[in-house]
Amino acid sequence: MNNKYTIVLEEDPETGDLMLPFTDEILADVGWQIGDTLKLIENGDGSWTIRKVNEDPETNRTTD
């Protein structure tokens, strides 16, 4: 799967925190769910890759 999406950061008006608003369509397409841990990887060209971090339930260690 090599789908690319452009998502515009949104700012929380109360806290000023930045948010990435993933749509239900994107979550379903990439197989993510609310509560998943994601890793941000800087590509060096101004873009970023986001990957799900997998956790081994037996060891509680993460793999990616």
WOHUUR-V23275 format. One line per field, one symbol per residue. ss: DSSP state (A for helix, B for strand, O for the rest). phi: phi as a letter, one per 30 degrees, with the letter a starting at -180 (. if undefined). A space follows every 10 residues. Layout:
# WOHUUR-V23275
ss: ???
phi: ???
This chain:
# WOHUUR-V23275
ss: OOOOOOOOBB BOOOOOOBBB OOOAAAAAAA OOOOOOOBBB BBOOOOOBBB BBOBBBOOOO BBBO
phi: .bdcbcbddc cdddcidcbc dddeddeddc icbejdcccc bddibjcbcc bdcccdddch ccbb
